[in-house]
Structure formats: C-alpha cells, structure tokens
Amino acid sequence: DKPAVEDDDLETKMAQMVCSLENREECMACGS
C-alpha cells in the first residue's frame, strides 16, 4: 500500500489542472 504516493500524485494532477485552467500557456510549457 502506498497512499502517500497516490495522494501526492493526485495533488500534482489537481495542481496541473488548476494551472491549465488559470493559465493554459504556462501549464502547456510546464507540461511538455
């Protein structure tokens, strides 16, 4: 069981999603 890793990954995905919603260009540049 690795809840910490999953939770961290989820937090990262959420942060990336918010980033993409708030400023697409920055998120795209950061994502690639």
PyMOL Python script that loads the backbone (N, CA, C, O; Angstrom):
from pymol import cmd

cmd.read_pdbstr("""\
ATOM      1  N   ASP A   1       0.837  -1.213   0.000  1.00  0.00           N
ATOM      2  CA  ASP A   1       0.000   0.000   0.000  1.00  0.00           C
ATOM      3  C   ASP A   1       0.864   1.252   0.000  1.00  0.00           C
ATOM      4  O   ASP A   1       1.828   1.350   0.759  1.00  0.00           O
ATOM      5  N   LYS A   2       0.514   2.213  -0.860  1.00  0.00           N
ATOM      6  CA  LYS A   2       1.295   3.452  -0.953  1.00  0.00           C
ATOM      7  C   LYS A   2       0.366   4.649  -1.108  1.00  0.00           C
ATOM      8  O   LYS A   2       0.311   5.262  -2.174  1.00  0.00           O
ATOM      9  N   PRO A   3      -0.365   4.982  -0.047  1.00  0.00           N
ATOM     10  CA  PRO A   3      -1.327   6.096  -0.097  1.00  0.00           C
ATOM     11  C   PRO A   3      -0.633   7.437  -0.266  1.00  0.00           C
ATOM     12  O   PRO A   3      -1.167   8.344  -0.904  1.00  0.00           O
ATOM     13  N   ALA A   4       0.558   7.560   0.307  1.00  0.00           N
ATOM     14  CA  ALA A   4       1.280   8.835   0.220  1.00  0.00           C
ATOM     15  C   ALA A   4       1.589   9.158  -1.241  1.00  0.00           C
ATOM     16  O   ALA A   4       1.392  10.288  -1.689  1.00  0.00           O
ATOM     17  N   VAL A   5       2.071   8.164  -1.975  1.00  0.00           N
ATOM     18  CA  VAL A   5       2.434   8.372  -3.376  1.00  0.00           C
ATOM     19  C   VAL A   5       1.192   8.725  -4.187  1.00  0.00           C
ATOM     20  O   VAL A   5       1.201   9.665  -4.983  1.00  0.00           O
ATOM     21  N   GLU A   6       0.123   7.956  -3.972  1.00  0.00           N
ATOM     22  CA  GLU A   6      -1.113   8.199  -4.724  1.00  0.00           C
ATOM     23  C   GLU A   6      -1.653   9.585  -4.401  1.00  0.00           C
ATOM     24  O   GLU A   6      -2.055  10.325  -5.299  1.00  0.00           O
ATOM     25  N   ASP A   7      -1.661   9.934  -3.127  1.00  0.00           N
ATOM     26  CA  ASP A   7      -2.186  11.233  -2.714  1.00  0.00           C
ATOM     27  C   ASP A   7      -1.343  12.350  -3.322  1.00  0.00           C
ATOM     28  O   ASP A   7      -1.876  13.354  -3.793  1.00  0.00           O
ATOM     29  N   ASP A   8      -0.030  12.167  -3.308  1.00  0.00           N
ATOM     30  CA  ASP A   8       0.865  13.184  -3.865  1.00  0.00           C
ATOM     31  C   ASP A   8       0.624  13.321  -5.360  1.00  0.00           C
ATOM     32  O   ASP A   8       0.593  14.429  -5.896  1.00  0.00           O
ATOM     33  N   ASP A   9       0.454  12.193  -6.024  1.00  0.00           N
ATOM     34  CA  ASP A   9       0.217  12.212  -7.470  1.00  0.00           C
ATOM     35  C   ASP A   9      -1.095  12.933  -7.756  1.00  0.00           C
ATOM     36  O   ASP A   9      -1.186  13.729  -8.690  1.00  0.00           O
ATOM     37  N   LEU A  10      -2.105  12.647  -6.945  1.00  0.00           N
ATOM     38  CA  LEU A  10      -3.408  13.287  -7.136  1.00  0.00           C
ATOM     39  C   LEU A  10      -3.266  14.788  -6.948  1.00  0.00           C
ATOM     40  O   LEU A  10      -3.804  15.577  -7.725  1.00  0.00           O
ATOM     41  N   GLU A  11      -2.534  15.176  -5.906  1.00  0.00           N
ATOM     42  CA  GLU A  11      -2.337  16.613  -5.647  1.00  0.00           C
ATOM     43  C   GLU A  11      -1.633  17.263  -6.833  1.00  0.00           C
ATOM     44  O   GLU A  11      -1.992  18.366  -7.246  1.00  0.00           O
ATOM     45  N   THR A  12      -0.640  16.585  -7.374  1.00  0.00           N
ATOM     46  CA  THR A  12       0.095  17.128  -8.520  1.00  0.00           C
ATOM     47  C   THR A  12      -0.831  17.302  -9.706  1.00  0.00           C
ATOM     48  O   THR A  12      -0.808  18.334 -10.377  1.00  0.00           O
ATOM     49  N   LYS A  13      -1.653  16.281  -9.965  1.00  0.00           N
ATOM     50  CA  LYS A  13      -2.580  16.355 -11.101  1.00  0.00           C
ATOM     51  C   LYS A  13      -3.554  17.506 -10.906  1.00  0.00           C
ATOM     52  O   LYS A  13      -3.847  18.245 -11.845  1.00  0.00           O
ATOM     53  N   MET A  14      -4.054  17.656  -9.681  1.00  0.00           N
ATOM     54  CA  MET A  14      -5.001  18.732  -9.390  1.00  0.00           C
ATOM     55  C   MET A  14      -4.323  20.073  -9.621  1.00  0.00           C
ATOM     56  O   MET A  14      -4.911  20.977 -10.216  1.00  0.00           O
ATOM     57  N   ALA A  15      -3.085  20.205  -9.149  1.00  0.00           N
ATOM     58  CA  ALA A  15      -2.352  21.459  -9.316  1.00  0.00           C
ATOM     59  C   ALA A  15      -2.159  21.757 -10.796  1.00  0.00           C
ATOM     60  O   ALA A  15      -2.326  22.896 -11.231  1.00  0.00           O
ATOM     61  N   GLN A  16      -1.805  20.731 -11.572  1.00  0.00           N
ATOM     62  CA  GLN A  16      -1.605  20.921 -13.011  1.00  0.00           C
ATOM     63  C   GLN A  16      -2.912  21.328 -13.668  1.00  0.00           C
ATOM     64  O   GLN A  16      -2.926  22.172 -14.564  1.00  0.00           O
ATOM     65  N   MET A  17      -4.021  20.724 -13.220  1.00  0.00           N
ATOM     66  CA  MET A  17      -5.318  21.034 -13.803  1.00  0.00           C
ATOM     67  C   MET A  17      -5.669  22.498 -13.537  1.00  0.00           C
ATOM     68  O   MET A  17      -6.107  23.214 -14.438  1.00  0.00           O
ATOM     69  N   VAL A  18      -5.474  22.928 -12.305  1.00  0.00           N
ATOM     70  CA  VAL A  18      -5.760  24.315 -11.939  1.00  0.00           C
ATOM     71  C   VAL A  18      -4.877  25.245 -12.756  1.00  0.00           C
ATOM     72  O   VAL A  18      -5.321  26.291 -13.229  1.00  0.00           O
ATOM     73  N   CYS A  19      -3.615  24.845 -12.913  1.00  0.00           N
ATOM     74  CA  CYS A  19      -2.668  25.662 -13.676  1.00  0.00           C
ATOM     75  C   CYS A  19      -3.161  25.820 -15.098  1.00  0.00           C
ATOM     76  O   CYS A  19      -3.147  26.917 -15.655  1.00  0.00           O
ATOM     77  N   SER A  20      -3.599  24.709 -15.685  1.00  0.00           N
ATOM     78  CA  SER A  20      -4.060  24.741 -17.076  1.00  0.00           C
ATOM     79  C   SER A  20      -5.311  25.598 -17.184  1.00  0.00           C
ATOM     80  O   SER A  20      -5.511  26.291 -18.181  1.00  0.00           O
ATOM     81  N   LEU A  21      -6.152  25.550 -16.157  1.00  0.00           N
ATOM     82  CA  LEU A  21      -7.397  26.321 -16.203  1.00  0.00           C
ATOM     83  C   LEU A  21      -7.099  27.808 -16.031  1.00  0.00           C
ATOM     84  O   LEU A  21      -7.723  28.650 -16.677  1.00  0.00           O
ATOM     85  N   GLU A  22      -6.142  28.126 -15.156  1.00  0.00           N
ATOM     86  CA  GLU A  22      -5.867  29.536 -14.849  1.00  0.00           C
ATOM     87  C   GLU A  22      -4.969  30.163 -15.908  1.00  0.00           C
ATOM     88  O   GLU A  22      -5.204  31.296 -16.328  1.00  0.00           O
ATOM     89  N   ASN A  23      -3.947  29.437 -16.342  1.00  0.00           N
ATOM     90  CA  ASN A  23      -3.065  29.956 -17.396  1.00  0.00           C
ATOM     91  C   ASN A  23      -2.588  28.807 -18.259  1.00  0.00           C
ATOM     92  O   ASN A  23      -1.632  28.104 -17.928  1.00  0.00           O
ATOM     93  N   ARG A  24      -3.276  28.637 -19.369  1.00  0.00           N
ATOM     94  CA  ARG A  24      -3.016  27.492 -20.262  1.00  0.00           C
ATOM     95  C   ARG A  24      -1.575  27.519 -20.768  1.00  0.00           C
ATOM     96  O   ARG A  24      -0.883  26.503 -20.702  1.00  0.00           O
ATOM     97  N   GLU A  25      -1.120  28.644 -21.263  1.00  0.00           N
ATOM     98  CA  GLU A  25       0.228  28.710 -21.858  1.00  0.00           C
ATOM     99  C   GLU A  25       1.281  28.220 -20.874  1.00  0.00           C
ATOM    100  O   GLU A  25       2.145  27.417 -21.226  1.00  0.00           O
ATOM    101  N   GLU A  26       1.204  28.709 -19.637  1.00  0.00           N
ATOM    102  CA  GLU A  26       2.213  28.312 -18.652  1.00  0.00           C
ATOM    103  C   GLU A  26       2.135  26.814 -18.398  1.00  0.00           C
ATOM    104  O   GLU A  26       3.155  26.128 -18.325  1.00  0.00           O
ATOM    105  N   CYS A  27       0.917  26.319 -18.265  1.00  0.00           N
ATOM    106  CA  CYS A  27       0.751  24.889 -17.977  1.00  0.00           C
ATOM    107  C   CYS A  27       1.285  24.052 -19.139  1.00  0.00           C
ATOM    108  O   CYS A  27       1.996  23.071 -18.924  1.00  0.00           O
ATOM    109  N   MET A  28       0.944  24.438 -20.363  1.00  0.00           N
ATOM    110  CA  MET A  28       1.421  23.694 -21.534  1.00  0.00           C
ATOM    111  C   MET A  28       2.946  23.690 -21.583  1.00  0.00           C
ATOM    112  O   MET A  28       3.557  22.658 -21.860  1.00  0.00           O
ATOM    113  N   ALA A  29       3.555  24.831 -21.318  1.00  0.00           N
ATOM    114  CA  ALA A  29       5.012  24.925 -21.344  1.00  0.00           C
ATOM    115  C   ALA A  29       5.601  24.051 -20.235  1.00  0.00           C
ATOM    116  O   ALA A  29       6.629  23.400 -20.421  1.00  0.00           O
ATOM    117  N   CYS A  30       4.932  24.049 -19.079  1.00  0.00           N
ATOM    118  CA  CYS A  30       5.427  23.276 -17.940  1.00  0.00           C
ATOM    119  C   CYS A  30       5.158  21.788 -18.164  1.00  0.00           C
ATOM    120  O   CYS A  30       5.964  20.938 -17.785  1.00  0.00           O
ATOM    121  N   GLY A  31       4.016  21.483 -18.785  1.00  0.00           N
ATOM    122  CA  GLY A  31       3.651  20.085 -19.003  1.00  0.00           C
ATOM    123  C   GLY A  31       4.588  19.389 -19.975  1.00  0.00           C
ATOM    124  O   GLY A  31       4.979  18.244 -19.750  1.00  0.00           O
ATOM    125  N   SER A  32       4.953  20.080 -21.064  1.00  0.00           N
ATOM    126  CA  SER A  32       5.813  19.456 -22.068  1.00  0.00           C
ATOM    127  C   SER A  32       7.263  19.544 -21.621  1.00  0.00           C
ATOM    128  O   SER A  32       8.156  19.076 -22.327  1.00  0.00           O
TER     129      SER A  32
END
""", "prot")
cmd.dss("prot")
cmd.show_as("cartoon", "prot")
cmd.util.cbc("prot")
cmd.orient("prot")
